[in-house]
Amino acid sequence: GIQVEQSPPDLILQEGANSTLRCNFSDSVNNLQWFHQNPWGQLINLFYIPSGTKQNGRLSATTVATERYSLLYISSSQTTDSGVYFCAVAANTGFQKLVFGTGTRLLVSP
Amino acid sequence: EAQVTQNPRYLITVTGKKLTVTCSQNMNHEYMSWYRQDPGLGLRQIYYSMNVEVTDKGDVPEGYKVSRKEKRNFPLILESPSPNQTSLYFCASSPGAREPEAFFGQGTRLTVV
């Protein structure tokens, strides 16, 4: 099945710093989503981005489908950005199942 | 407000006592799924449904049952829970194959003792 790798696994930032999270996937996809899992365990939708670039406030994401990777940019990080960021994909031939990466654990300190 | 609602949010139960975790969505989505999240294993799909009365196994279906009698509801049933089913469970829904973006419920933290 499709494989999803995220890097880095852990990231510690000072408040105000910028960061880039990466997601590599092994096959063509018809769905790619970025989620933020907050300290209470909730999965918050950040982006639905199977291709192209999107921005939402301090967050933006780019997916290059032909090269099978996606990037999540966090600018001017805040302590509330702390948590785990997941990339999840669904293969063209398995669109009913999201396959999650192992996540990037982000800690933003004041 | 468009949402996926799971209940209960937290549950502690004993081995062998049947339980149901409910999931309801108000977005008229066709697809619904259940996932479990475990440390070191990540999120894995348990079951999915592509429409009413259409369900199929995901990656880890053993010990679980589902039903889809109405479009909005997709309950997860544990007939005889065991400690290895202690986990964080998520229900998700999406419009369908042409619009696959998934939306997740708040999660249900289940402990089986």
Contacts between the chains, C-beta under 8 A, distances in Angstrom:
chain1	res1	chain2	res2	distance
A	30	B	97	7.8
A	30	B	100	6.0
A	31	B	100	4.0
A	31	B	101	6.9
A	31	B	102	7.5
A	33	B	101	6.6
A	33	B	102	6.6
A	35	B	104	7.6
A	41	B	88	5.8
A	41	B	107	4.9
A	41	B	109	6.9
A	42	B	104	7.9
A	42	B	106	5.4
A	42	B	107	6.1
A	43	B	90	6.4
A	43	B	104	4.3
A	43	B	107	7.2
A	45	B	101	7.6
A	45	B	103	6.4
A	45	B	104	7.5
A	48	B	101	4.0
A	86	B	43	7.4
A	88	B	43	7.6
A	88	B	102	7.8
A	90	B	100	5.8
A	95	B	97	5.4
A	95	B	100	5.6
A	96	B	31	6.3
A	96	B	33	7.3
A	96	B	48	5.1
A	96	B	50	6.3
A	96	B	56	7.8
A	97	B	33	7.4
A	97	B	45	5.0
A	97	B	48	6.6
A	97	B	58	6.2
A	97	B	59	7.6
A	98	B	33	7.7
A	98	B	35	7.7
A	98	B	43	7.8
A	98	B	45	7.2
A	98	B	92	7.4
A	98	B	102	5.9
A	100	B	42	5.2
A	100	B	43	4.3
A	101	B	42	7.6
A	102	B	42	5.7
A	103	B	42	7.4
